[in-house]
């Protein structure tokens, strides 16, 4: 796969994250009001490529990764990868990655305490949990719908396995 935005190797997850944040600032549609549609598409493409890059290059996550090709290693500061790995052990959850945020829906009530301990916060109006990976302080008075967030930043959905009940 040819990478348009992430075409270099990164020594650490932090280096990749810094590059991603720089691209977010450079390509954000709000920064380019005269060409909003063009930059919205570029931003979505970049976000989707970032998610694909993470899936393809996090060691142990991709069997087709060639031997010796490990641009970075997942370290203790890799909050996003660690949180998703922790969530995968709880059945019935729907994990949605939008940009650099993780949204969590599904059968979350049984795991409410564990989800809170992972750093998620409850968003009442969306009826879902969110994880920003940093201390988020809302600065908008207008609430964006999940459809608007998906269209603006792109989205990738993972589902944990359902627990089988014995009848």
Number of C-alpha atoms within 10 A of each C-alpha: 6 7 12 10 16 16 9 10 12 16 12 15 21 15 13 20 15 11 15 19 13 12 16 18 13 13 20 20 21 12 12 14 10 10 11 15 12 12 20 20 18 17 23 23 16 23 25 19 18 20 18 14 17 16 14 17 19 17 16 11 11 12 9 8 14 9 7 6 10 15 15 17 15 16 12 9 11 15 18 16 17 14 17 16 10 13 20 16 11 18 18 17 20 19 21 19 23 22 23 18 16 21 21 25 17 15 14 18 9 11 13 13 11 14 22 14 9 15 16 21 17 16 11 8 8 14 11 16 21 22 23 16 15 9 8 9 6 7 6 7 6 6 10 10 11 13 10 11 13 16 14 19 23 22 21 15 12 13 17 15 13 11 9 7 5 4 3
